[in-house]
Amino acid sequence: MTLNDLPEIKMVRHARARNLRLRVEPSGIRLTIPLFCSKKQVQQFLAHSEQWLIDTWHKQQTQFNHSTVFPAQISLFHHAEPFRIIQQAQRAIFKFDWQLQTLFIREQQPEQALQAAVVAYAKQYLVEYLQQVSQQIALPYNGCAIRRPKTRWGSCSSKHDIMLNAALVFMPKEIVRAVCVHELVHTKYFDHSAVFWNEVAKHDAEYLQHRRQLKNIQLPAWWYLS
């Protein structure tokens, strides 16, 4: 396999990017480029990253193909026990039975129904948890939106509106907290300066480890299906 065998790399220039960054997902490859980078620098970076790209893409595709079976259960943030998943004919797209710890999914287009259930779950539990962390570290924010971006776990606007990726509900609590802390600190420092990271470290001493863990997380294959 060579670079020519890979899908077209989506290249996006971003004003806040400080380094060239590759992100490989089962659905494609994205390269984030700082505004100051030249075409030659991008080409050199891709040439240097060629073997990593090939290996990572191959690994992701293998995992994706092996994990396309619809899950029988799902583990979600805030609940210690996994939810059993049952597909059936029903009017509602999904329905949580909290007492039975069961998630009922409409049998038509079950992957999309499961995605909708996860997003709805995230809108309740991630929003509540962000508020808890905000109060704990005394960094208020304006509002919180739950979305499904492809390349970001969270973001914070200049108006202190925070966005969290719904897929965070697949993560352990310490990872969710790390993302919440990161975005809340952006309400105080709207950059990634040394001062910003020093503030992050005050509230998340293991933030470097948590960042490495986030980069290596593989989301379930059905999450990417549309």
N, C-alpha and C positions, 0 to 999 in steps of 0.2 A: 504494500500500500504506500502511496505517495500523497503529497498535498493535492495533486490533481484528482485523487479519488475521494477527497473530502467534499462536503457541500460548500457552496459559496459562503465565504466569511462575510458576515454583515459588519461593516465598519461604521462606527458612530463617533463623531467628534463631540467632546463634552467639555464645557467651560471649567467645570470643577475638577476634572481629572488631572492628576499629577503624574501618573505613570501609565504606560501602555498596559492594558489588562485584557487577557483572553478569558472567555467564559464558554465552556463546552456543555451543551445540554443535548438530550436525545433528539430534540427537534432542530438543532442547528448550532452554529458557532458565531459568537459575537466578539468583536474587538473594539474596546473603548480606547479612544485616542485623545490625548491632550491637544489643545489648540496649537501649541507651539511645536508639535512634532512634524517633521518633514516627511515626504513620501519615501525618501531613502531610509530614514530611521525606521519607518513602519516595515519596509521590505527586509531590512536587516533583522528586526525583531522577529518577524515571521520565519525567516530562514533559521534563526537560532532556536526557535520554538518548534521547528518542524517535527522532530521525533516525539516530543511531548504531545503535540496535537494529534498525531497519528495514533499513538498509544492510548491517549485518553478517549478519543472518538471511538476507537475499536472497543475499548472496555465499556464505555457507556452504551454502545449499540448492543453488545452482548448481554449486559445487564437488563437493558430495556426489553429485548426479545425474550428473556427468561422470566420477566416479571409482568407480562401482559395479562396473566390470568387474574380475573376479578377477585379481590380479596374476600376472605370469609370473615375477617374481623379487622378492626382498625383501632389503633391506640392514639389518643388525642390528649393534648396538654390539659392539665387540671384534673383529669380523671385517672385514678390509679389503675383501674381495670379496663381492658379493651372492650369496645363495643362489638357485639356480634352483628354481622350484616346479613339481612334477609331480603332477597328480591321477591317481589310479589306484585300482583295486579292491584293497584290502588290509585285513587284520584290525586292524592298529594305526591309531589315529586319525592319527598323524603319525610320521615317522621321518626323522631327520637322517642324511645320508651326508656325513661330514666330509671325506672324501678327494675325493669328487666335487663338493663344495660344493653339494649338492642337498638340498632338503626335499621328501620324498614325503608327499602329503596324501591321506587317504581321500576318494574322490570323493563320498560322501554327505555333505551339509551341509559343504562345503569351507570356508566362512567360519568356522564354529565350530571346525573342525579346525585352521585356521591360527591362530586366536586361542589355542587350547590349546598349539600349538607355541611361540608367542611367549612365553606365560606360563612354560612349562617352561624355555625358554632363559633368560628373565629370572631365574628362581629359581637358576640356576647362575651366570651371569655378573654380574648386578647384586649378588648377595650377596657374591661374591668381590671385586668392585671396592669395595664399601662397606668391607670389611675392610681393603683396601689403603689407602684414603683415611684411615680411622680411625687406622691405624698411622703414616701420614705426618704427620698433624697432631696426633697424641697426644691424641685424644679418643675414649675407649672407649665402647662401647654394650653393651646386654644381648643383644638378638637382632634379627633382621631378617625381616620378612614381605613377600612380594610379592603385590600385589593389583591389582584393576582399578577403583579409585574413579573417579567421573565428574568430580570437581572438584579433586582434590589430586594433586600430583606426589609428595608424601611427607608423613610426619608422624612425630612423636616423642612417646612417652608419658612420663608422670612416672616410670615405671620404666626409662626409657631403651631401650624397645623401639621400633625404627624400622620404618616401613612405606614401601616404595618402589612407585611405580606401574609396572607391567610395561611400559607404553608408553614408558618411558624408553629401552628398547633401540632405539627408532627415532631417538634423538637422537645428535648428535655427542658425543664424549667430554667436551669441556669443559662441555657442558650437564649431562651425567650427574654429573660431578664437582661442579658448582655445587649441585645438589640434595643430593648426599651431604654436602657441607660444611654446607649450611644445616641439615639435620636433625641432624648431629653436634654442631653448636654449640648446638642446643637441649638437649643433655645437660648443658650448662654453664649456659645461660641459657634458662629456660623461658618466654620472652616474645619480643616484637619491639621491645625497648627500644633506645636508642642504643648501650648497652653491647653488646647482642647483635649489632647490625649492625657495630660496630667490630671485634668478634671475627671475624665473617664476612669482613670486608675483609682481615684478616690472612692468610687462607687462600685467598681468591678476590678478587683486586683488581678484577676486571671483573664483580663480582656484579650491579651495576645493569644492565649490558648483557645479562647472561645472564637476568635476570628479565624484561626486555623481550622477549627472544627466546622465552621460554617462553610468554608471553601470546599471541604471534602464531603459535604452532605449530598447524598443521592436521593432525590424525591421519587416516589413511586411512579411507575410508568403511566398509570391511568390518569395521573394529575395533568399530563401533557396532552391528553386526547381531547379533541374538540368535535 
